[in-house]
Amino acid sequence: MRAMRRARTHRHSVVRALAAALLSAVPLAAAGSPAVAADSVELPVVRSTLAPDDPCAKASPRTARSEPWTVRALGLARASMISQGAGVTVAVVDTGVGTGIPGLSGRVSAVGGADEDCVGHGSFAAGLIAAARIDGVGPVGVAPGARILAVRGTDERGVATAELLADGIRAAADGGAGVIYVGSALATGKSVLTAAVAHATERDALVIAPAAPDALPVDRSASGGVVRAEPWYWPAAVPEVLSVTDYGPGGTRPANAPVVSAVDLAAPGDAVVSVGPKGPGHFLGSGASLAAAHVAGAAALVRAQHPDMTAAQVSRQLTVAAYPASPPRLDPYAAMTAVLTGARGTVPRPAPARVITRPSTAPRDRALIIAGVGTGLVLLTAAAAVVIPRGKARGWRPAGE
């Protein structure tokens, strides 16, 4: 218990440190009250797990009034003019998604009891994916026209297992989701999660997951300390999954953030603002799981803009059209508008050009011959009509006699 609280306290302090620059530029207000100075309040921090004796997350009393840094970093103003993700369902396999969120009103359905979110992490991720801006201010999701399918991938306190995640991925694919966001990264569970991803791939659903946990767990043994990072985590390490890492307002990751060997994309994930499990208030969060939520929203934009693309083609579109960096950085507008060719492209090659042969001239020649013969016969007939009567009148003698 103490270890869990130490880990949570450490994670919260990291999030608040990352958000210091953001809070100095983002005016905040108590929900339903006039705006107050940014340096006098701060947003509550979203958590990914709760201790057994922790109360469920409540509605945030604070509301961010200004546009978060992520909107400009992702170019959402340009992207929204092309697509807002309408017609695409994004499954959120996480702690659940609350139904009392104004920014998601009317666009959330749930599998089982996933319409309740005691922790708040799944609701926060769903807001990054698809929340609409309320009253024209504050944060907005990447695909505010998409639908959300809430699927429980953890227990009620936010603790994930490979079996729970696998069941959630399968349920999301069977529920018709075109994009499946997974909010957890596990050091074990390769076989069961690989099979679940294969099930989703067969149904043409693109699975997106964080490349590493938001924070490393604490060793509960007598020696204590933080568990070292693994070289890869599941399900992000499955080849068909789009693995995502995070960066903050300054373009860098926290110094103590877990590092993995292979990542497909980077997206804003540190000091990001989104909704809570209920009410109009906002929370602050950091981690690769939140970066993966931004990528899931971008995938919804691409699938809405290019409905004929397969899940694999959408994945390549997002990675190849990304801003060149190491790893590449998500660019939703480029992913929707880039025409990719070559071995890694998604646009099918045009069919080989066919040389059309010159049509035969035989029918024309026959027509000319027939016309010529007919004309000759007419002329002969006309000449005969003149010559024959005169010949008879002269008794067929030559004209000089």
Helices and strands as residue ranges (DSSP letters): H 2-18, H 20-25, E 28-30, E 35-36, G 38-40, E 62-64, H 69-73, H 76-80, E 89-94, G 102-104, E 108-110, H 121-130, E 147-152, H 162-174, E 179-182, H 190-202, E 206-210, E 242-247, E 265-268, E 272-275, E 282-285, H 288-305, H 311-320, H 332-337, H 362-393
